Amino acid sequence: MTAALREDFKEILRLIRPGSRVLDIGCGEGELLDLLAREKQVDGQGLEISPSGVSACLAKGISAVQGDGDKDLDHFPTAAFDYAILSKTLQQMREPRHVLSELLRIADRAVVSVPNFGHWRVRWALLTTGRMPETKALPEPWWSTPNIHLCTLRDFTDLCEELDLRIEACAAVSRGQPARAIDPSRALENWRAETALFLLTRDRPAEAKTPAGATLNGDLFG
């Protein structure tokens, strides 16, 4: 597991409440679900497109099924989970708008992390080389990358607004560095954040109460 993923997982661990029902889409071999089960005693389930990934999860005692996040989220019941997690996978989806909407149908909250194509290293590489950039967050060349729908922080926050999703918290995550709470609407963060991790929920009326035990914004990231 890379340092960037470890930091990503640390922040997800902070967000998830103990004993929650969690769906991890694109769970790989179950590292995150295993961590959440040990540290937060979650009732976790994984959705993974790779048969070998599903097998690895089952060997660890982790509940996982083979499926495609682009197609199979529609089959999950509404409000079946407390959290749906999509870690650095949204940009690989064919229908990211639909996937993001489905996350907040099947779960009360979604934890989504995305690489930021507006990061200064990306902009600098485009400016100086005229080629698609390769960075720590986007290490593959253009002809082999699985990323088909890259976005900037501004793109992502605009989509959340369009879908009536509320950003409860956001943190910038960089390899080997502690995560830091950010306001993703600030233009400066669209340059600085290499990867951003969001806690999302459906927009609610102002008078709606926060569920017991929930925390908002900076409290989530310390």
Sequence and secondary structure as in RCSB ss.txt:
>XXXX:A:sequence
MTAALREDFKEILRLIRPGSRVLDIGCGEGELLDLLAREKQVDGQGLEISPSGVSACLAKGISAVQGDGDKDLDH
FPTAAFDYAILSKTLQQMREPRHVLSELLRIADRAVVSVPNFGHWRVRWALLTTGRMPETKALPEPWWSTPNIHL
CTLRDFTDLCEELDLRIEACAAVSRGQPARAIDPSRALENWRAETALFLLTRDRPAEAKTPAGATLNGDLFG
>XXXX:A:secstr
  HHHHHHHHHHHHHS TT EEEEET TTSHHHHHHHHHH  EEEEEES HHHHHHHHHTT  EEE  HHHHGGG
S TT EEEEEEES GGG S HHHHHHHHHHHEEEEEEEEEBTTSHHHHHHHHHH S    SSS S TTT S  S 
B HHHHHHHHHHTTEEEEEEEEE TTS  EE  TTSHHHHHH SEEEEEEEE   TT    TT   THHHH 
